[in-house]
Amino acid sequence: MNEDRESVRSPEDAKVIRWLLEQNQPAARYYALVDLLGRKDDDPEVRSTRSRIARVGWANDQLRTQGPKGFWEAHEPKNVGEWVNFLYFPPFRSTNWRALVLSDLGLSATDPGIKRIAELIFEYKLRRGSPFNFFYEEACISANTARMMTRFGYADDIRVRKLYDWLLEDQREDGGWNCSQGSPGTLDVWEPLAAFAALPKAKRSPKMEQAISRGAEFFLERNLFEEGRPYPPWLRLHYPNHYFYDILVGLDVLTQLGFGDDRRLRPALKILVEKRRGDGTWLMDRSHPDTGPGTSIHPDPKKIKPLVIEEPGQPSKWLTLKALRVLKRVADAG
């Protein structure tokens, strides 16, 4: 197999990319082919790999426990109280959270299981008559949904576009976003920028591009991690991120949006590079909720069961992929 060695910048990277190209995790293999080796979506190997994502590895681990009606909860809601919680609670193992992971891994509504999820989101969370809809909700909720549904293939749906309209309206004067109304922006609310990054550039309006520039400036002014007291969880690496922030989240979004040449990324990049192990990989530091040293406000870990995709403390294919993708975008922008 041609591994596009000319696009690999070092023997260390070449070794790690061979690891990412292993067949056991086709999601990692797919993104390594496309984002690290520059293969096109119509490449036969890329198409073949993408077709396996739902059948092998992380995505299959989630989909094989999906119920026949598309959700992971015990039953459909029987009253308004249950309707409010349906698909979203409990964190982080209910349908909404698993769907976010599946959208990250490269699945779309061409897969029947994903189409059922999307239909549930439209029915229960993107309908004006719903007692708990995501229109005008907290920016983290609305933006996560916009990103997920865009990746599933619904970028042109009027209900998804309405979510983007709300993100434009909810941006604060300082350029950031916050999940508390009336509060200034915070690095913790990264989801709106990630939603705009998921939207193809051709589908972004001038207002969206302006919001992206202002939002990126908000993060860059703070070097991606300097806001108030030092917060150790921001310097640890996690997946799934749910609604939590860390430096790799910020670097991934900012470089995807085209800011890889900004010098203000350097402090965060330095931390990321220093976290790289001798074998070229990065560890999964924690699963969320991160209750490690220096944490403050989190859900009660005794009541929350983490959604574990890869084991904490072990080399992570997903985080290694994301880190290498960041470094490549920075190198390409230089």
NORWO-V927845 format. One record per helix or strand of 2 or more residues. SS is the DSSP state (~ for helix, > for strand). FROM is the first residue (numbers start at 1). TO is the last residue. If there is no record, write none. Layout:
ss:SS from:FROM to:TO
ss:SS from:FROM to:TO
This chain:
ss:~ from:5 to:7
ss:~ from:11 to:20
ss:~ from:26 to:36
ss:~ from:44 to:51
ss:~ from:58 to:63
ss:~ from:80 to:85
ss:~ from:95 to:104
ss:~ from:112 to:124
ss:~ from:139 to:152
ss:~ from:158 to:170
ss:~ from:191 to:198
ss:~ from:201 to:203
ss:~ from:206 to:221
ss:~ from:232 to:235
ss:~ from:247 to:256
ss:~ from:263 to:274
ss:~ from:317 to:333
